[in-house]
Structure formats: C-alpha cells, structure tokens
Amino acid sequence: MGVPVLPSQNGHRPAGVMTYREGDARDLCAKLIAIAESHSPIKQEAPFQEAEENIAKTADWLLEDPRELRQEPEQSLIHVQ
C-alpha cells in the first residue's frame, strides 16, 4: 500500500522491519520522526504486494439489488426441513 507502519517489538517481526520498544514513548517518537524524514526511501524499499480491489467489490455488493440474488443452499451444509 506504500504506507509505512511502525510496529512494536514483540519478537515476531520479520528481519529489517523498523520497530519501537513497547512502552517507550521516546523511542516511538524518534522512530516516527525518522519515518517522516525518510518516507520516500522507505516507500521505495518496501515490497508492494498486489491486493484485490475490495473497496469496489464491497460497493458493488452493497448496491446490488437483493431481489436479483439467487440464494441456493450451501452445498457443504446439510439442510433439514
């Protein structure tokens, strides 16, 4: 997405991820300043993963006419009448 994220250190972050020491407001502030000052290089280094266009799918789903929806029983479920 191109938006920098600053997670806390929890022992489960991938190598190379900038983190701040949890509970350390000074460290958090320093890291946020570092990100703000070097946002462009960080953005270029961050791997971008293709994502589905979920906003458009959600909008289409919300605008869909419910009368046009065909509701068929879920095949993986057992329906008792």
ROSE-946739 format. One line per field, with one value per residue: residue number from 1; z, y, x of N, C-alpha, C, O in turn. Coordinates in nm, 2 decimals. Layout:
<pts>
k	c(NUM; ...)
n_z	c(Z; ...)
n_y	c(Y; ...)
n_x	c(X; ...)
ca_z	c(Z; ...)
ca_y	c(Y; ...)
ca_x	c(X; ...)
c_z	c(Z; ...)
c_y	c(Y; ...)
c_x	c(X; ...)
o_z	c(Z; ...)
o_y	c(Y; ...)
o_x	c(X; ...)
</pts>
This chain:
<pts>
k	c(1; 2; 3; 4; 5; 6; 7; 8; 9; 10; 11; 12; 13; 14; 15; 16; 17; 18; 19; 20; 21; 22; 23; 24; 25; 26; 27; 28; 29; 30; 31; 32; 33; 34; 35; 36; 37; 38; 39; 40; 41; 42; 43; 44; 45; 46; 47; 48; 49; 50; 51; 52; 53; 54; 55; 56; 57; 58; 59; 60; 61; 62; 63; 64; 65; 66; 67; 68; 69; 70; 71; 72; 73; 74; 75; 76; 77; 78; 79; 80; 81)
n_z	c(0.00; 0.03; 0.26; 0.55; 0.83; 1.18; 1.39; 1.73; 1.91; 1.94; 1.91; 1.70; 1.45; 1.11; 0.98; 0.94; 0.97; 1.09; 1.42; 1.74; 2.08; 2.30; 2.51; 2.54; 2.50; 2.41; 2.23; 2.04; 1.94; 1.83; 1.63; 1.47; 1.38; 1.23; 1.03; 0.91; 0.81; 0.63; 0.44; 0.16; 0.07; 0.23; 0.14; -0.12; -0.07; 0.05; 0.00; -0.24; -0.23; -0.45; -0.42; -0.39; -0.53; -0.30; -0.21; -0.43; -0.48; -0.25; -0.26; -0.50; -0.40; -0.19; -0.34; -0.49; -0.61; -0.39; -0.47; -0.70; -0.63; -0.62; -0.40; -0.32; -0.15; 0.06; -0.04; 0.12; 0.35; 0.56; 0.50; 0.69; 0.67)
n_y	c(-0.12; 0.11; 0.26; 0.35; 0.15; 0.13; -0.10; -0.24; -0.38; -0.72; -0.96; -1.11; -1.00; -0.96; -0.98; -0.67; -0.50; -0.19; -0.11; -0.01; 0.02; -0.13; 0.06; 0.26; 0.58; 0.78; 0.64; 0.56; 0.81; 0.90; 0.71; 0.76; 1.01; 0.96; 0.80; 0.98; 1.17; 1.02; 0.91; 0.87; 0.71; 0.48; 0.40; 0.33; 0.11; -0.07; -0.37; -0.41; -0.57; -0.72; -0.65; -0.73; -0.55; -0.46; -0.25; -0.17; -0.41; -0.44; -0.21; -0.27; -0.49; -0.38; -0.22; -0.39; -0.53; -0.68; -0.85; -0.96; -1.15; -1.49; -1.73; -2.01; -2.33; -2.39; -2.61; -2.75; -2.78; -2.95; -2.95; -2.94; -3.01)
n_x	c(0.08; 0.21; 0.23; 0.40; 0.45; 0.48; 0.55; 0.54; 0.82; 0.80; 0.91; 0.83; 0.86; 0.95; 1.28; 1.46; 1.25; 1.15; 1.11; 0.96; 1.05; 0.83; 0.62; 0.79; 0.79; 0.97; 1.13; 0.94; 0.86; 1.10; 1.14; 0.91; 0.96; 1.19; 1.08; 0.91; 1.09; 1.23; 1.05; 1.02; 1.25; 1.20; 0.95; 1.02; 1.18; 1.01; 0.84; 0.59; 0.28; 0.06; -0.29; -0.63; -0.91; -1.09; -1.26; -1.41; -1.54; -1.69; -1.85; -2.00; -2.13; -2.29; -2.46; -2.60; -2.91; -3.12; -3.33; -3.25; -3.07; -2.98; -3.05; -2.91; -2.90; -2.62; -2.38; -2.20; -2.33; -2.57; -2.91; -3.20; -3.54)
ca_z	c(0.00; 0.03; 0.38; 0.65; 0.96; 1.29; 1.50; 1.85; 1.92; 2.01; 1.89; 1.59; 1.33; 1.01; 0.98; 0.86; 1.00; 1.19; 1.53; 1.86; 2.21; 2.35; 2.64; 2.54; 2.42; 2.34; 2.11; 1.95; 1.88; 1.75; 1.51; 1.39; 1.32; 1.13; 0.92; 0.84; 0.74; 0.52; 0.39; 0.02; 0.06; 0.30; 0.05; -0.23; -0.02; 0.10; -0.11; -0.26; -0.27; -0.51; -0.34; -0.46; -0.51; -0.21; -0.20; -0.54; -0.46; -0.14; -0.32; -0.59; -0.32; -0.12; -0.44; -0.56; -0.58; -0.32; -0.54; -0.81; -0.57; -0.61; -0.28; -0.32; -0.03; 0.07; -0.08; 0.22; 0.47; 0.55; 0.53; 0.74; 0.66)
ca_y	c(0.00; 0.23; 0.34; 0.29; 0.10; 0.12; -0.19; -0.25; -0.50; -0.83; -1.08; -1.18; -0.91; -1.00; -0.91; -0.55; -0.42; -0.09; -0.13; 0.07; -0.05; -0.11; 0.13; 0.36; 0.69; 0.85; 0.56; 0.57; 0.94; 0.91; 0.63; 0.82; 1.12; 0.90; 0.76; 1.10; 1.23; 0.94; 0.84; 0.83; 0.59; 0.37; 0.36; 0.26; -0.02; -0.16; -0.46; -0.39; -0.69; -0.69; -0.67; -0.73; -0.43; -0.49; -0.14; -0.18; -0.53; -0.40; -0.11; -0.35; -0.58; -0.30; -0.16; -0.50; -0.54; -0.81; -0.93; -1.04; -1.25; -1.62; -1.80; -2.16; -2.39; -2.42; -2.75; -2.82; -2.79; -3.04; -2.87; -3.03; -2.94)
ca_x	c(0.00; 0.30; 0.21; 0.49; 0.39; 0.58; 0.50; 0.63; 0.90; 0.73; 0.99; 0.77; 0.86; 1.04; 1.41; 1.46; 1.13; 1.18; 1.02; 0.99; 1.04; 0.69; 0.61; 0.90; 0.74; 1.08; 1.18; 0.83; 0.87; 1.22; 1.12; 0.81; 1.03; 1.28; 1.00; 0.86; 1.20; 1.28; 0.94; 1.03; 1.33; 1.13; 0.84; 1.08; 1.23; 0.90; 0.79; 0.44; 0.22; -0.07; -0.40; -0.76; -0.98; -1.20; -1.35; -1.50; -1.63; -1.79; -1.95; -2.09; -2.22; -2.39; -2.55; -2.67; -3.05; -3.14; -3.43; -3.18; -2.98; -3.03; -3.00; -2.91; -2.85; -2.48; -2.36; -2.13; -2.41; -2.69; -3.03; -3.31; -3.67)
c_z	c(0.00; 0.16; 0.49; 0.77; 1.06; 1.40; 1.62; 1.84; 2.00; 1.99; 1.77; 1.46; 1.24; 1.02; 0.89; 0.89; 1.11; 1.30; 1.64; 1.98; 2.28; 2.49; 2.64; 2.44; 2.35; 2.22; 2.00; 1.87; 1.79; 1.62; 1.42; 1.31; 1.21; 1.01; 0.84; 0.76; 0.62; 0.45; 0.25; 0.01; 0.12; 0.20; -0.07; -0.19; 0.01; -0.02; -0.11; -0.30; -0.33; -0.42; -0.43; -0.43; -0.43; -0.20; -0.31; -0.53; -0.35; -0.19; -0.41; -0.50; -0.25; -0.22; -0.51; -0.52; -0.52; -0.39; -0.66; -0.76; -0.57; -0.49; -0.30; -0.20; -0.05; 0.05; 0.04; 0.35; 0.45; 0.59; 0.57; 0.73; 0.77)
c_y	c(0.13; 0.31; 0.28; 0.26; 0.09; 0.03; -0.19; -0.38; -0.61; -0.96; -1.16; -1.10; -0.97; -0.92; -0.78; -0.46; -0.32; -0.10; -0.03; -0.01; -0.02; -0.04; 0.24; 0.48; 0.77; 0.77; 0.57; 0.70; 0.95; 0.83; 0.69; 0.94; 1.07; 0.86; 0.88; 1.17; 1.15; 0.86; 0.79; 0.71; 0.46; 0.31; 0.28; 0.12; -0.12; -0.24; -0.44; -0.52; -0.65; -0.73; -0.66; -0.59; -0.45; -0.38; -0.15; -0.30; -0.50; -0.31; -0.18; -0.43; -0.50; -0.25; -0.27; -0.51; -0.68; -0.90; -1.01; -1.15; -1.39; -1.69; -1.95; -2.22; -2.42; -2.57; -2.82; -2.84; -2.89; -2.95; -2.97; -2.95; -2.98)
c_x	c(0.09; 0.29; 0.30; 0.41; 0.50; 0.52; 0.59; 0.71; 0.82; 0.80; 0.94; 0.78; 0.97; 1.17; 1.40; 1.34; 1.17; 1.07; 1.05; 0.98; 0.91; 0.70; 0.72; 0.86; 0.85; 1.12; 1.07; 0.84; 0.98; 1.20; 1.02; 0.88; 1.12; 1.20; 0.95; 0.97; 1.25; 1.17; 0.96; 1.13; 1.27; 1.02; 0.90; 1.13; 1.13; 0.85; 0.63; 0.38; 0.08; -0.19; -0.53; -0.82; -1.11; -1.30; -1.45; -1.60; -1.73; -1.89; -2.05; -2.19; -2.33; -2.50; -2.63; -2.82; -3.07; -3.24; -3.36; -3.09; -3.05; -2.97; -3.02; -2.85; -2.70; -2.46; -2.28; -2.21; -2.52; -2.81; -3.14; -3.44; -3.76)
o_z	c(-0.03; 0.16; 0.52; 0.81; 1.03; 1.49; 1.61; 1.76; 2.11; 2.03; 1.74; 1.37; 1.28; 1.07; 0.78; 0.83; 1.22; 1.27; 1.64; 1.98; 2.31; 2.57; 2.74; 2.32; 2.23; 2.11; 1.89; 1.75; 1.68; 1.51; 1.29; 1.20; 1.10; 0.89; 0.72; 0.65; 0.53; 0.41; 0.22; -0.06; 0.07; 0.19; -0.12; -0.27; 0.01; -0.12; -0.01; -0.40; -0.29; -0.35; -0.53; -0.33; -0.49; -0.17; -0.28; -0.55; -0.37; -0.16; -0.40; -0.54; -0.24; -0.18; -0.59; -0.40; -0.58; -0.37; -0.70; -0.84; -0.52; -0.49; -0.30; -0.14; -0.15; 0.12; 0.05; 0.44; 0.34; 0.70; 0.50; 0.76; 0.77)
o_y	c(0.24; 0.42; 0.16; 0.33; 0.04; 0.08; -0.15; -0.47; -0.59; -1.07; -1.27; -1.13; -1.02; -0.80; -0.78; -0.35; -0.36; -0.10; 0.03; -0.11; 0.09; -0.08; 0.31; 0.47; 0.81; 0.83; 0.58; 0.70; 1.00; 0.87; 0.69; 0.97; 1.13; 0.88; 0.88; 1.22; 1.21; 0.74; 0.67; 0.61; 0.35; 0.19; 0.19; 0.03; -0.24; -0.19; -0.45; -0.58; -0.57; -0.83; -0.59; -0.53; -0.46; -0.40; -0.13; -0.29; -0.54; -0.33; -0.16; -0.44; -0.55; -0.23; -0.23; -0.49; -0.78; -1.02; -1.11; -1.22; -1.40; -1.71; -2.00; -2.15; -2.46; -2.65; -2.94; -2.90; -2.91; -2.89; -3.06; -2.83; -2.93)
o_x	c(0.04; 0.35; 0.29; 0.32; 0.61; 0.46; 0.71; 0.67; 0.79; 0.75; 0.99; 0.70; 1.07; 1.17; 1.34; 1.34; 1.22; 0.95; 1.16; 0.91; 0.87; 0.79; 0.72; 0.88; 0.83; 1.15; 1.10; 0.83; 0.97; 1.24; 1.03; 0.85; 1.13; 1.24; 0.95; 0.94; 1.30; 1.19; 0.93; 1.09; 1.28; 1.01; 0.84; 1.13; 1.15; 0.81; 0.56; 0.43; 0.01; -0.18; -0.53; -0.80; -1.22; -1.42; -1.57; -1.71; -1.85; -2.01; -2.17; -2.30; -2.44; -2.61; -2.72; -2.85; -3.05; -3.23; -3.42; -3.03; -3.16; -2.85; -3.13; -2.76; -2.65; -2.52; -2.30; -2.16; -2.57; -2.81; -3.18; -3.44; -3.88)
</pts>
